Amino acid sequence: MLWFRNIQIYRLSPDHTLNADGISASLAKRPFFGCGSQDLMTQGWIAPAAHMPEVMAYPFQDAVLVMLKTEEKLLPGSVIKQTADSRVAEIEARENRKVGKREIKELRERVTEELLPRAFTRSRTQRALIDLRNNLVLVESASAGKAEQLLSLLRESLGSLPTRLIQTNTTPQTAMTVWLESADAGVFDLGQDVELRAPGEDGPIARLVKQPLMGEEIQQHLSSGKLVSKMALSWQDRIALQLTEKMELKRVAMLDALQDDFKNADAEDRAALFDSGLALLVGELRTLVPELLEALGGEQVG
């Protein structure tokens, strides 16, 4: 089913000139190709909808869905080192001399070239929703680093992609701590999982799972100066998620009410099923993200 389990949120500049047809045409110039014999990794765009293989940016209600595919060779450095070390030992024994650093480096490069064609490959896909109406880019990723890799290739493919991280007037860490202290998160309901962290890089961390958030243990952590770094929330009885201090959405899951909407959607074939899933994804995120920003004190301007 079409759903984003983890989301990184970016603001798209309102003066962008992007459109669905232009995005699709640009991405078609950078299609995915599998690794060649000497490639460690390849990346490229593929059609996000199997029933429309020629469309690289699937349009839906002023938004487009794109998909990046990555293939990489599984060639651990330890295997290269072990093979090269074995050859170094053979040379030293045969020629009765010490192999220098430069020669060792060249040997490792030669071993890599020899092993690459025989290495196993691993592939993965990653999607992003570009909301042209609400000027948002939502990247399916659990880490900001992998999201930035997708955005970097997207910028390269489009020529320009004016995005930035969203800053709110209240930081997620401060807001979540207040919500925990007051047991009130506005339009969100508190879950039973929370992570608290003391200030400083080496500060102690407390992780509480499936526990009442108003217990004595929670109050002790708050009294000691710990702040919330991750919190489980639910929204409108439709979506469950974990919000992090970096405003990442993790473990995003449909609750029963939203699952019922999907089951009741009119989807008689593969294309209709895909559109039904995309309609739910776009519709829910177009309401959830603005309400989250509002709960965090609104977005900083400029």
C-alpha positions, 0 to 999 in steps of 0.5 A: 500500500502507498504510505510513508512510514517515516517523513522528513519535512521541507518547505518549498519556496512559494516562488518556485516554477515547478509543474508536474509535466516539467518535473516528469520530463526532467527526471526522465533524463536521469533514469535508473540504470543498474550497476555496471561491472565496476560501479559501486553504486548507481542512482536514478529515477523510476516511475512511482506507479507500475501502471504508468511506467512512462510517468516519472512524476505521478501527478495528483491534485497539484502534487507529484509523487517521485521515486528514487532507486538506488543499487549498490554492490555489497563489497565489505572493506574487510573482504578487500583488506583480507584479500589484499593482505594475503597478497602482500604476505605472498609478495613479501615471502616470495621476494623477501622484501617489505611491501610499501604503503603505495604498493599496498594501496595499489593492490587494494585498488586492484583487488576491488576492481577484481571483486566488484563484478562478482559482488552481490547487489542490493537495491532500495527505493525511496519516495518523495511527495512534492506538494506544489499547492502547499509548497512542501516537500515530504521525503520518505526517510527515517534519517535526514541524511538519506533525505538530503541525498534524494533532495540533492539528486532531485536538485541536480535533475531539476536544475533547481529545487529551492527548499529549506528546513522548517523552523517553528516559533516553538521548538519540538523539544520545548513543545513536547516537554510542555505537552508532557507536563500539562498532559495536553497536546491540543489536537494531538493525543499523547501516546505511551512512549516517550524519550527524555534527554538531559541537556548536553551531548553526554546527558543521560537518556530515559526511554519509557515504553507503554507506560502512563505518561503522568506517573511518578517516574515521568515527574522525576525525569522532568524535575531533574531537567530532562526534556522530551526528545521523542514522543508518541502521538495520535491525531484525530484517531486517524494517524499514529506517529512519533515526533522527534526533536528535529521535527521528524515524523517516524512510525507513521501509521494508519489507525482504524478509522483511516484504514476503514476509509482505505478499505471502503475506497472505490478501487476496482483495479490496480490504477484505482487502488494506487490513486485511492492510496495516494488520495489518502496520503495527500489528503491526510498530510495536507491537514496533519502537517499544518496542524502540527506546525500550528501546535508548534507555535506556527512557522517562522517567517523569513 
